[in-house]
Amino acid sequence: MSSEARRAQVASSAYEDGSSPRRVLASDSVDLEQLERQLRERLDALGPAPRAELLHVLMLPNFDRADRIGEFCGNRKTRTLAELPIDCEEDRTLRAVLVGMSREGPA
C-alpha cells in the first residue's frame, strides 16, 4: 500500500470510527519515528566515506545526480549504495531528510 493510500485510509478511519484527527497524527508520528530510526541505521551502516559520498550525490543538480547514481548501479561494489539515492529521486522530502541526517554524522 502506498504512503498516500495509507494516509487516506488512516484519515478516513479517523472519521468513521469517531477518533480525532489528533489521534491519527499521533499514530503517524510513531511511523515517522520508526522511519527515522531505520534511515539512521542504514546511514550508520555505510561508514564515513560512503556516507560522505551519499551526501555529495544528494546535493548534486538533477542530471549530475542521475549520472552519478547510474555509475553506482553499474559498479558491483557500489550497487547497494545506489538504493538510497534512487529512493530519494521518488521522494524529495526523503532526500531532504537524508541530507540533514548525513550532515549530522553517526548517532
Backbone hydrogen bonds, N-H to C=O, Kabsch-Sander energy under -0.5 kcal/mol:
donor,donor_aa,acceptor,acceptor_aa,energy
6,R,2,S,-2.5
7,R,3,S,-2.6
8,A,4,E,-2.5
9,Q,5,A,-2.6
10,V,6,R,-2.9
11,A,7,R,-3.2
12,S,8,A,-2.7
13,S,9,Q,-2.3
14,A,10,V,-1.3
15,Y,11,A,-0.7
15,Y,12,S,-0.8
16,E,12,S,-1.8
17,D,13,S,-2.2
24,V,20,S,-1.4
25,L,21,P,-2.5
26,A,22,R,-1.9
27,S,23,R,-1.9
28,D,24,V,-2.1
29,S,25,L,-2.0
30,V,26,A,-1.2
31,D,27,S,-1.4
32,L,28,D,-2.2
33,E,29,S,-2.4
34,Q,30,V,-2.2
35,L,31,D,-2.5
36,E,32,L,-2.7
37,R,33,E,-2.3
38,Q,34,Q,-2.4
39,L,35,L,-2.6
40,R,36,E,-2.7
41,E,37,R,-2.3
42,R,38,Q,-2.2
43,L,39,L,-2.6
44,D,40,R,-3.0
45,A,41,E,-1.8
46,L,42,R,-0.7
46,L,43,L,-0.9
47,G,43,L,-0.8
51,R,47,G,-1.8
52,A,48,P,-2.2
53,E,49,A,-2.2
54,L,50,P,-2.6
55,L,51,R,-2.2
56,H,52,A,-2.3
57,V,53,E,-2.6
58,L,54,L,-2.7
59,M,55,L,-1.3
60,L,56,H,-0.5
60,L,57,V,-1.2
65,R,61,P,-3.0
66,A,62,N,-2.4
67,D,63,F,-2.2
68,R,64,D,-2.4
69,I,65,R,-2.5
70,G,66,A,-2.2
71,E,67,D,-2.0
72,F,68,R,-2.1
73,C,69,I,-2.4
74,G,70,G,-1.9
75,N,71,E,-0.8
75,N,72,F,-0.9
76,R,74,G,-0.5
78,T,75,N,-0.9
79,R,75,N,-1.0
82,A,78,T,-1.0
82,A,79,R,-0.8
83,E,80,T,-1.1
86,I,82,A,-2.0
87,D,83,E,-2.3
88,C,84,L,-2.1
89,E,85,P,-1.3
89,E,86,I,-0.5
90,E,86,I,-0.7
90,E,87,D,-0.8
91,D,87,D,-0.7
95,R,91,D,-1.8
96,A,92,R,-2.2
97,V,93,T,-2.4
98,L,94,L,-2.8
99,V,95,R,-2.4
100,G,96,A,-2.1
101,M,97,V,-2.7
102,S,98,L,-2.8
103,R,99,V,-2.1
104,E,100,G,-1.5
105,G,101,M,-1.1
